[in-house]
Amino acid sequence: MDATLHDVVEFFRLLADPTRCAILMRLARSDERLAELSDSLKQPPETVAAALADLESAGLVTSRLSDVGDGQRYYQLNLEQLQQRYARAGRMIHPALAQAVAEAEEKTAPRVKPRVLFLCTHNSARSQMAEGLLRAFSHGSIEVFSAGSQPSEVHPLAIETMDSMRIDIRGQRSKHYEEFIGQHFDYIITVCDRARETCPVFPGLKESIHWSIPDPAAVEDEAERRRAFHQAATQLANRIRYLQILIERGQRDQLATR
């Protein structure tokens, strides 16, 4: 069997299993721990753990230990790998399929601006970069904010990293999440594990999402710290592009049902 065809067949085999497919659908929204996946899927932990092992072996899922230090592991979708294999499968079945799907997604921009709040502990690095990235990518079609439970100041390396991506976040400031209590948000996204544990409740929330991203500011070596900031920014940018697609699709679906 041709190597590319074998890869496509293996990809569909992974998706054909209900547990593995359900895990991918859950992780497409938010990073989760084994117990959370087990509860939401109503499957025994050992069944979910086996499915996760298959997905990790295929490179579709990755994991990392929680920063909280409780020994728990967060599982997250490898968006780049999933996109590549999805596109490869589409092209194998029909060369024009991937392009047709992309063109079908190009719809009129939503008329109602959704509101997104990124949360982390110090609101200095990850959440600040996420705020700047989504604001830049959405060109103002999404209202974006960030805050923290123990706000400090915007990290100089966060500014420097965003500068390298031609995004200026010098006008942003660190804020306590209490500034936003009582306001409506469609999406709350925690980008550090500690913030997830202390995230306040916002009424009318469409979805609460968690991205388990290592704190680049915690890296001690200066050269490694710079690399960590760029890695965090790259991971955030990748996730935010997909988040934007999901938000805009949800807005279109909402408008279509009116």
C-alpha positions as protocol buffer text, in pm:
chain_id: "A"
residue {
  index: 1
  type: MET
  ca { x: 0 y: 0 z: 0 }
}
residue {
  index: 2
  type: ASP
  ca { x: 122 y: 351 z: -86 }
}
residue {
  index: 3
  type: ALA
  ca { x: 262 y: 533 z: 221 }
}
residue {
  index: 4
  type: THR
  ca { x: 28 y: 831 z: 180 }
}
residue {
  index: 5
  type: LEU
  ca { x: -275 y: 606 z: 136 }
}
residue {
  index: 6
  type: HIS
  ca { x: -171 y: 409 z: 444 }
}
residue {
  index: 7
  type: ASP
  ca { x: -153 y: 733 z: 645 }
}
residue {
  index: 8
  type: VAL
  ca { x: -502 y: 836 z: 529 }
}
residue {
  index: 9
  type: VAL
  ca { x: -646 y: 493 z: 613 }
}
residue {
  index: 10
  type: GLU
  ca { x: -485 y: 504 z: 956 }
}
residue {
  index: 11
  type: PHE
  ca { x: -622 y: 856 z: 1013 }
}
residue {
  index: 12
  type: PHE
  ca { x: -977 y: 743 z: 936 }
}
residue {
  index: 13
  type: ARG
  ca { x: -928 y: 433 z: 1155 }
}
residue {
  index: 14
  type: LEU
  ca { x: -842 y: 659 z: 1449 }
}
residue {
  index: 15
  type: LEU
  ca { x: -1148 y: 874 z: 1389 }
}
residue {
  index: 16
  type: ALA
  ca { x: -1377 y: 571 z: 1346 }
}
residue {
  index: 17
  type: ASP
  ca { x: -1349 y: 479 z: 1715 }
}
residue {
  index: 18
  type: PRO
  ca { x: -1628 y: 659 z: 1909 }
}
residue {
  index: 19
  type: THR
  ca { x: -1415 y: 721 z: 2219 }
}
residue {
  index: 20
  type: ARG
  ca { x: -1116 y: 857 z: 2026 }
}
residue {
  index: 21
  type: CYS
  ca { x: -1341 y: 1075 z: 1811 }
}
residue {
  index: 22
  type: ALA
  ca { x: -1525 y: 1208 z: 2117 }
}
residue {
  index: 23
  type: ILE
  ca { x: -1192 y: 1292 z: 2283 }
}
residue {
  index: 24
  type: LEU
  ca { x: -1080 y: 1490 z: 1978 }
}
residue {
  index: 25
  type: MET
  ca { x: -1410 y: 1679 z: 1979 }
}
residue {
  index: 26
  type: ARG
  ca { x: -1370 y: 1764 z: 2349 }
}
residue {
  index: 27
  type: LEU
  ca { x: -1007 y: 1872 z: 2312 }
}
residue {
  index: 28
  type: ALA
  ca { x: -1093 y: 2085 z: 2010 }
}
residue {
  index: 29
  type: ARG
  ca { x: -1258 y: 2319 z: 2259 }
}
residue {
  index: 30
  type: SER
  ca { x: -1045 y: 2298 z: 2571 }
}
residue {
  index: 31
  type: ASP
  ca { x: -752 y: 2117 z: 2731 }
}
residue {
  index: 32
  type: GLU
  ca { x: -877 y: 1859 z: 2983 }
}
residue {
  index: 33
  type: ARG
  ca { x: -748 y: 1610 z: 3238 }
}
residue {
  index: 34
  type: LEU
  ca { x: -815 y: 1237 z: 3230 }
}
residue {
  index: 35
  type: ALA
  ca { x: -1080 y: 1248 z: 3504 }
}
residue {
  index: 36
  type: GLU
  ca { x: -1266 y: 1528 z: 3325 }
}
residue {
  index: 37
  type: LEU
  ca { x: -1265 y: 1341 z: 2996 }
}
residue {
  index: 38
  type: SER
  ca { x: -1380 y: 1025 z: 3169 }
}
residue {
  index: 39
  type: ASP
  ca { x: -1670 y: 1208 z: 3337 }
}
residue {
  index: 40
  type: SER
  ca { x: -1781 y: 1397 z: 3027 }
}
residue {
  index: 41
  type: LEU
  ca { x: -1762 y: 1090 z: 2800 }
}
residue {
  index: 42
  type: LYS
  ca { x: -1911 y: 860 z: 3066 }
}
residue {
  index: 43
  type: GLN
  ca { x: -1636 y: 610 z: 2998 }
}
residue {
  index: 44
  type: PRO
  ca { x: -1408 y: 431 z: 3250 }
}
residue {
  index: 45
  type: PRO
  ca { x: -1072 y: 606 z: 3302 }
}
residue {
  index: 46
  type: GLU
  ca { x: -881 y: 306 z: 3168 }
}
residue {
  index: 47
  type: THR
  ca { x: -1083 y: 315 z: 2842 }
}
residue {
  index: 48
  type: VAL
  ca { x: -1018 y: 686 z: 2798 }
}
residue {
  index: 49
  type: ALA
  ca { x: -650 y: 643 z: 2890 }
}
residue {
  index: 50
  type: ALA
  ca { x: -610 y: 376 z: 2620 }
}
residue {
  index: 51
  type: ALA
  ca { x: -774 y: 598 z: 2360 }
}
residue {
  index: 52
  type: LEU
  ca { x: -552 y: 889 z: 2462 }
}
residue {
  index: 53
  type: ALA
  ca { x: -245 y: 669 z: 2427 }
}
residue {
  index: 54
  type: ASP
  ca { x: -349 y: 583 z: 2069 }
}
residue {
  index: 55
  type: LEU
  ca { x: -401 y: 949 z: 1985 }
}
residue {
  index: 56
  type: GLU
  ca { x: -71 y: 1052 z: 2143 }
}
residue {
  index: 57
  type: SER
  ca { x: 110 y: 777 z: 1953 }
}
residue {
  index: 58
  type: ALA
  ca { x: -42 y: 912 z: 1630 }
}
residue {
  index: 59
  type: GLY
  ca { x: 70 y: 1265 z: 1719 }
}
residue {
  index: 60
  type: LEU
  ca { x: -286 y: 1402 z: 1728 }
}
residue {
  index: 61
  type: VAL
  ca { x: -281 y: 1467 z: 2104 }
}
residue {
  index: 62
  type: THR
  ca { x: -6 y: 1591 z: 2337 }
}
residue {
  index: 63
  type: SER
  ca { x: 4 y: 1630 z: 2715 }
}
residue {
  index: 64
  type: ARG
  ca { x: 185 y: 1818 z: 2990 }
}
residue {
  index: 65
  type: LEU
  ca { x: 187 y: 1819 z: 3370 }
}
residue {
  index: 66
  type: SER
  ca { x: -26 y: 2088 z: 3534 }
}
residue {
  index: 67
  type: ASP
  ca { x: 157 y: 2392 z: 3671 }
}
residue {
  index: 68
  type: VAL
  ca { x: -53 y: 2358 z: 3987 }
}
residue {
  index: 69
  type: GLY
  ca { x: 178 y: 2078 z: 4097 }
}
residue {
  index: 70
  type: ASP
  ca { x: -93 y: 1823 z: 4174 }
}
residue {
  index: 71
  type: GLY
  ca { x: 52 y: 1559 z: 3942 }
}
residue {
  index: 72
  type: GLN
  ca { x: -241 y: 1590 z: 3703 }
}
residue {
  index: 73
  type: ARG
  ca { x: -175 y: 1594 z: 3330 }
}
residue {
  index: 74
  type: TYR
  ca { x: -354 y: 1815 z: 3077 }
}
residue {
  index: 75
  type: TYR
  ca { x: -425 y: 1672 z: 2732 }
}
residue {
  index: 76
  type: GLN
  ca { x: -440 y: 1902 z: 2431 }
}
residue {
  index: 77
  type: LEU
  ca { x: -512 y: 1868 z: 2063 }
}
residue {
  index: 78
  type: ASN
  ca { x: -218 y: 1896 z: 1823 }
}
residue {
  index: 79
  type: LEU
  ca { x: -392 y: 2134 z: 1585 }
}
residue {
  index: 80
  type: GLU
  ca { x: -114 y: 2150 z: 1327 }
}
residue {
  index: 81
  type: GLN
  ca { x: -90 y: 1771 z: 1298 }
}
residue {
  index: 82
  type: LEU
  ca { x: -467 y: 1732 z: 1278 }
}
residue {
  index: 83
  type: GLN
  ca { x: -492 y: 1999 z: 1010 }
}
residue {
  index: 84
  type: GLN
  ca { x: -217 y: 1840 z: 800 }
}
residue {
  index: 85
  type: ARG
  ca { x: -368 y: 1493 z: 815 }
}
residue {
  index: 86
  type: TYR
  ca { x: -721 y: 1620 z: 756 }
}
residue {
  index: 87
  type: ALA
  ca { x: -609 y: 1813 z: 447 }
}
residue {
  index: 88
  type: ARG
  ca { x: -403 y: 1517 z: 322 }
}
residue {
  index: 89
  type: ALA
  ca { x: -706 y: 1290 z: 352 }
}
residue {
  index: 90
  type: GLY
  ca { x: -923 y: 1539 z: 165 }
}
residue {
  index: 91
  type: ARG
  ca { x: -675 y: 1574 z: -119 }
}
residue {
  index: 92
  type: MET
  ca { x: -635 y: 1197 z: -145 }
}
residue {
  index: 93
  type: ILE
  ca { x: -1009 y: 1141 z: -182 }
}
residue {
  index: 94
  type: HIS
  ca { x: -1062 y: 1433 z: -420 }
}
residue {
  index: 95
  type: PRO
  ca { x: -793 y: 1690 z: -516 }
}
residue {
  index: 96
  type: ALA
  ca { x: -1039 y: 1980 z: -501 }
}
residue {
  index: 97
  type: LEU
  ca { x: -1208 y: 1880 z: -175 }
}
residue {
  index: 98
  type: ALA
  ca { x: -980 y: 2075 z: 61 }
}
residue {
  index: 99
  type: GLN
  ca { x: -1018 y: 2391 z: -149 }
}
residue {
  index: 100
  type: ALA
  ca { x: -1396 y: 2349 z: -166 }
}
residue {
  index: 101
  type: VAL
  ca { x: -1419 y: 2319 z: 212 }
}
residue {
  index: 102
  type: ALA
  ca { x: -1202 y: 2630 z: 257 }
}
residue {
  index: 103
  type: GLU
  ca { x: -1415 y: 2830 z: 12 }
}
residue {
  index: 104
  type: ALA
  ca { x: -1735 y: 2720 z: 185 }
}
residue {
  index: 105
  type: GLU
  ca { x: -1602 y: 2870 z: 509 }
}
residue {
  index: 106
  type: GLU
  ca { x: -1559 y: 3214 z: 354 }
}
residue {
  index: 107
  type: LYS
  ca { x: -1883 y: 3376 z: 460 }
}
residue {
  index: 108
  type: THR
  ca { x: -1990 y: 3726 z: 550 }
}
residue {
  index: 109
  type: ALA
  ca { x: -1839 y: 3844 z: 879 }
}
residue {
  index: 110
  type: PRO
  ca { x: -2076 y: 3831 z: 1178 }
}
residue {
  index: 111
  type: ARG
  ca { x: -2259 y: 4152 z: 1259 }
}
residue {
  index: 112
  type: VAL
  ca { x: -2260 y: 4109 z: 1636 }
}
residue {
  index: 113
  type: LYS
  ca { x: -1921 y: 4137 z: 1803 }
}
residue {
  index: 114
  type: PRO
  ca { x: -1850 y: 3848 z: 2041 }
}
residue {
  index: 115
  type: ARG
  ca { x: -1654 y: 3926 z: 2359 }
}
residue {
  index: 116
  type: VAL
  ca { x: -1355 y: 3720 z: 2473 }
}
residue {
  index: 117
  type: LEU
  ca { x: -1163 y: 3744 z: 2802 }
}
residue {
  index: 118
  type: PHE
  ca { x: -824 y: 3577 z: 2847 }
}
residue {
  index: 119
  type: LEU
  ca { x: -726 y: 3500 z: 3207 }
}
residue {
  index: 120
  type: CYS
  ca { x: -398 y: 3402 z: 3372 }
}
residue {
  index: 121
  type: THR
  ca { x: -240 y: 3466 z: 3712 }
}
residue {
  index: 122
  type: HIS
  ca { x: -30 y: 3779 z: 3663 }
}
residue {
  index: 123
  type: ASN
  ca { x: -178 y: 3903 z: 3332 }
}
residue {
  index: 124
  type: SER
  ca { x: 176 y: 3981 z: 3223 }
}
residue {
  index: 125
  type: ALA
  ca { x: 272 y: 3738 z: 2946 }
}
residue {
  index: 126
  type: ARG
  ca { x: 46 y: 3465 z: 2806 }
}
residue {
  index: 127
  type: SER
  ca { x: -288 y: 3643 z: 2844 }
}
residue {
  index: 128
  type: GLN
  ca { x: -142 y: 3972 z: 2721 }
}
residue {
  index: 129
  type: MET
  ca { x: -1 y: 3809 z: 2408 }
}
residue {
  index: 130
  type: ALA
  ca { x: -330 y: 3624 z: 2352 }
}
residue {
  index: 131
  type: GLU
  ca { x: -521 y: 3951 z: 2377 }
}
residue {
  index: 132
  type: GLY
  ca { x: -295 y: 4119 z: 2124 }
}
residue {
  index: 133
  type: LEU
  ca { x: -300 y: 3823 z: 1885 }
}
residue {
  index: 134
  type: LEU
  ca { x: -678 y: 3782 z: 1873 }
}
residue {
  index: 135
  type: ARG
  ca { x: -733 y: 4156 z: 1840 }
}
residue {
  index: 136
  type: ALA
  ca { x: -489 y: 4167 z: 1547 }
}
residue {
  index: 137
  type: PHE
  ca { x: -621 y: 3853 z: 1377 }
}
residue {
  index: 138
  type: SER
  ca { x: -988 y: 3955 z: 1407 }
}
residue {
  index: 139
  type: HIS
  ca { x: -926 y: 4313 z: 1283 }
}
residue {
  index: 140
  type: GLY
  ca { x: -1168 y: 4446 z: 1542 }
}
residue {
  index: 141
  type: SER
  ca { x: -1453 y: 4203 z: 1468 }
}
residue {
  index: 142
  type: ILE
  ca { x: -1408 y: 4048 z: 1815 }
}
residue {
  index: 143
  type: GLU
  ca { x: -1385 y: 4244 z: 2140 }
}
residue {
  index: 144
  type: VAL
  ca { x: -1084 y: 4112 z: 2332 }
}
residue {
  index: 145
  type: PHE
  ca { x: -971 y: 4165 z: 2691 }
}
residue {
  index: 146
  type: SER
  ca { x: -730 y: 4005 z: 2938 }
}
residue {
  index: 147
  type: ALA
  ca { x: -696 y: 4002 z: 3317 }
}
residue {
  index: 148
  type: GLY
  ca { x: -539 y: 3811 z: 3606 }
}
residue {
  index: 149
  type: SER
  ca { x: -597 y: 3706 z: 3965 }
}
residue {
  index: 150
  type: GLN
  ca { x: -269 y: 3870 z: 4076 }
}
residue {
  index: 151
  type: PRO
  ca { x: -196 y: 4135 z: 3809 }
}
residue {
  index: 152
  type: SER
  ca { x: 152 y: 4285 z: 3783 }
}
residue {
  index: 153
  type: GLU
  ca { x: 269 y: 4452 z: 3460 }
}
residue {
  index: 154
  type: VAL
  ca { x: 311 y: 4358 z: 3095 }
}
residue {
  index: 155
  type: HIS
  ca { x: 635 y: 4161 z: 3064 }
}
residue {
  index: 156
  type: PRO
  ca { x: 900 y: 4327 z: 2843 }
}
residue {
  index: 157
  type: LEU
  ca { x: 957 y: 4000 z: 2659 }
}
residue {
  index: 158
  type: ALA
  ca { x: 586 y: 3976 z: 2581 }
}
residue {
  index: 159
  type: ILE
  ca { x: 613 y: 4317 z: 2412 }
}
residue {
  index: 160
  type: GLU
  ca { x: 933 y: 4216 z: 2234 }
}
residue {
  index: 161
  type: THR
  ca { x: 785 y: 3887 z: 2114 }
}
residue {
  index: 162
  type: MET
  ca { x: 473 y: 4055 z: 1981 }
}
residue {
  index: 163
  type: ASP
  ca { x: 691 y: 4316 z: 1809 }
}
residue {
  index: 164
  type: SER
  ca { x: 859 y: 4030 z: 1621 }
}
residue {
  index: 165
  type: MET
  ca { x: 512 y: 3934 z: 1495 }
}
residue {
  index: 166
  type: ARG
  ca { x: 435 y: 4298 z: 1404 }
}
residue {
  index: 167
  type: ILE
  ca { x: 178 y: 4332 z: 1681 }
}
residue {
  index: 168
  type: ASP
  ca { x: 207 y: 4626 z: 1922 }
}
residue {
  index: 169
  type: ILE
  ca { x: 73 y: 4558 z: 2274 }
}
residue {
  index: 170
  type: ARG
  ca { x: 233 y: 4861 z: 2443 }
}
residue {
  index: 171
  type: GLY
  ca { x: -111 y: 5012 z: 2499 }
}
residue {
  index: 172
  type: GLN
  ca { x: -225 y: 4712 z: 2703 }
}
residue {
  index: 173
  type: ARG
  ca { x: -203 y: 4699 z: 3082 }
}
residue {
  index: 174
  type: SER
  ca { x: -231 y: 4434 z: 3352 }
}
residue {
  index: 175
  type: LYS
  ca { x: -575 y: 4424 z: 3512 }
}
residue {
  index: 176
  type: HIS
  ca { x: -748 y: 4233 z: 3790 }
}
residue {
  index: 177
  type: TYR
  ca { x: -1039 y: 4022 z: 3674 }
}
residue {
  index: 178
  type: GLU
  ca { x: -1260 y: 4204 z: 3927 }
}
residue {
  index: 179
  type: GLU
  ca { x: -1269 y: 4494 z: 3677 }
}
residue {
  index: 180
  type: PHE
  ca { x: -1482 y: 4272 z: 3456 }
}
residue {
  index: 181
  type: ILE
  ca { x: -1716 y: 4116 z: 3712 }
}
residue {
  index: 182
  type: GLY
  ca { x: -2074 y: 4180 z: 3602 }
}
residue {
  index: 183
  type: GLN
  ca { x: -1983 y: 4224 z: 3236 }
}
residue {
  index: 184
  type: HIS
  ca { x: -2100 y: 3983 z: 2967 }
}
residue {
  index: 185
  type: PHE
  ca { x: -1850 y: 3763 z: 2784 }
}
residue {
  index: 186
  type: ASP
  ca { x: -1914 y: 3494 z: 2527 }
}
residue {
  index: 187
  type: TYR
  ca { x: -1586 y: 3311 z: 2591 }
}
residue {
  index: 188
  type: ILE
  ca { x: -1355 y: 3296 z: 2893 }
}
residue {
  index: 189
  type: ILE
  ca { x: -1019 y: 3138 z: 2813 }
}
residue {
  index: 190
  type: THR
  ca { x: -773 y: 3053 z: 3090 }
}
residue {
  index: 191
  type: VAL
  ca { x: -416 y: 3021 z: 2963 }
}
residue {
  index: 192
  type: CYS
  ca { x: -252 y: 2901 z: 3284 }
}
residue {
  index: 193
  type: ASP
  ca { x: -348 y: 2613 z: 3510 }
}
residue {
  index: 194
  type: ARG
  ca { x: -362 y: 2819 z: 3830 }
}
residue {
  index: 195
  type: ALA
  ca { x: -603 y: 3069 z: 3676 }
}
residue {
  index: 196
  type: ARG
  ca { x: -834 y: 2786 z: 3581 }
}
residue {
  index: 197
  type: GLU
  ca { x: -865 y: 2684 z: 3945 }
}
residue {
  index: 198
  type: THR
  ca { x: -963 y: 3037 z: 4054 }
}
residue {
  index: 199
  type: CYS
  ca { x: -1161 y: 3156 z: 3750 }
}
residue {
  index: 200
  type: PRO
  ca { x: -1467 y: 3358 z: 3858 }
}
residue {
  index: 201
  type: VAL
  ca { x: -1817 y: 3287 z: 3728 }
}
residue {
  index: 202
  type: PHE
  ca { x: -1947 y: 3518 z: 3455 }
}
residue {
  index: 203
  type: PRO
  ca { x: -2322 y: 3510 z: 3379 }
}
residue {
  index: 204
  type: GLY
  ca { x: -2439 y: 3437 z: 3025 }
}
residue {
  index: 205
  type: LEU
  ca { x: -2112 y: 3273 z: 2927 }
}
residue {
  index: 206
  type: LYS
  ca { x: -2131 y: 3063 z: 2609 }
}
residue {
  index: 207
  type: GLU
  ca { x: -1818 y: 2864 z: 2677 }
}
residue {
  index: 208
  type: SER
  ca { x: -1530 y: 2834 z: 2924 }
}
residue {
  index: 209
  type: ILE
  ca { x: -1207 y: 2712 z: 2762 }
}
residue {
  index: 210
  type: HIS
  ca { x: -871 y: 2615 z: 2908 }
}
residue {
  index: 211
  type: TRP
  ca { x: -533 y: 2614 z: 2731 }
}
residue {
  index: 212
  type: SER
  ca { x: -256 y: 2461 z: 2942 }
}
residue {
  index: 213
  type: ILE
  ca { x: 43 y: 2667 z: 2828 }
}
residue {
  index: 214
  type: PRO
  ca { x: 373 y: 2678 z: 3023 }
}
residue {
  index: 215
  type: ASP
  ca { x: 466 y: 3013 z: 3176 }
}
residue {
  index: 216
  type: PRO
  ca { x: 755 y: 3152 z: 2968 }
}
residue {
  index: 217
  type: ALA
  ca { x: 839 y: 3410 z: 3236 }
}
residue {
  index: 218
  type: ALA
  ca { x: 920 y: 3129 z: 3480 }
}
residue {
  index: 219
  type: VAL
  ca { x: 1218 y: 3013 z: 3272 }
}
residue {
  index: 220
  type: GLU
  ca { x: 1540 y: 3118 z: 3450 }
}
residue {
  index: 221
  type: ASP
  ca { x: 1798 y: 3121 z: 3169 }
}
residue {
  index: 222
  type: GLU
  ca { x: 1765 y: 3440 z: 2964 }
}
residue {
  index: 223
  type: ALA
  ca { x: 1820 y: 3281 z: 2622 }
}
residue {
  index: 224
  type: GLU
  ca { x: 1584 y: 2997 z: 2705 }
}
residue {
  index: 225
  type: ARG
  ca { x: 1329 y: 3246 z: 2838 }
}
residue {
  index: 226
  type: ARG
  ca { x: 1326 y: 3428 z: 2503 }
}
residue {
  index: 227
  type: ARG
  ca { x: 1272 y: 3099 z: 2323 }
}
residue {
  index: 228
  type: ALA
  ca { x: 995 y: 3009 z: 2567 }
}
residue {
  index: 229
  type: PHE
  ca { x: 815 y: 3337 z: 2493 }
}
residue {
  index: 230
  type: HIS
  ca { x: 833 y: 3271 z: 2119 }
}
residue {
  index: 231
  type: GLN
  ca { x: 710 y: 2914 z: 2170 }
}
residue {
  index: 232
  type: ALA
  ca { x: 418 y: 3034 z: 2382 }
}
residue {
  index: 233
  type: ALA
  ca { x: 331 y: 3301 z: 2126 }
}
residue {
  index: 234
  type: THR
  ca { x: 342 y: 3047 z: 1842 }
}
residue {
  index: 235
  type: GLN
  ca { x: 118 y: 2807 z: 2033 }
}
residue {
  index: 236
  type: LEU
  ca { x: -125 y: 3086 z: 2119 }
}
residue {
  index: 237
  type: ALA
  ca { x: -134 y: 3211 z: 1759 }
}
residue {
  index: 238
  type: ASN
  ca { x: -210 y: 2864 z: 1630 }
}
residue {
  index: 239
  type: ARG
  ca { x: -491 y: 2808 z: 1877 }
}
residue {
  index: 240
  type: ILE
  ca { x: -634 y: 3157 z: 1832 }
}
residue {
  index: 241
  type: ARG
  ca { x: -664 y: 3114 z: 1455 }
}
residue {
  index: 242
  type: TYR
  ca { x: -881 y: 2808 z: 1511 }
}
residue {
  index: 243
  type: LEU
  ca { x: -1071 y: 2977 z: 1793 }
}
residue {
  index: 244
  type: GLN
  ca { x: -1154 y: 3265 z: 1559 }
}
residue {
  index: 245
  type: ILE
  ca { x: -1294 y: 3023 z: 1301 }
}
residue {
  index: 246
  type: LEU
  ca { x: -1511 y: 2856 z: 1566 }
}
residue {
  index: 247
  type: ILE
  ca { x: -1637 y: 3191 z: 1697 }
}
residue {
  index: 248
  type: GLU
  ca { x: -1722 y: 3324 z: 1352 }
}
residue {
  index: 249
  type: ARG
  ca { x: -1891 y: 2998 z: 1252 }
}
residue {
  index: 250
  type: GLY
  ca { x: -2100 y: 3011 z: 1569 }
}
residue {
  index: 251
  type: GLN
  ca { x: -2199 y: 3369 z: 1489 }
}
residue {
  index: 252
  type: ARG
  ca { x: -2304 y: 3272 z: 1135 }
}
residue {
  index: 253
  type: ASP
  ca { x: -2507 y: 2977 z: 1264 }
}
residue {
  index: 254
  type: GLN
  ca { x: -2679 y: 3205 z: 1514 }
}
residue {
  index: 255
  type: LEU
  ca { x: -2766 y: 3458 z: 1244 }
}
residue {
  index: 256
  type: ALA
  ca { x: -2894 y: 3183 z: 1014 }
}
residue {
  index: 257
  type: THR
  ca { x: -3148 y: 3064 z: 1274 }
}
residue {
  index: 258
  type: ARG
  ca { x: -3299 y: 3409 z: 1329 }
}
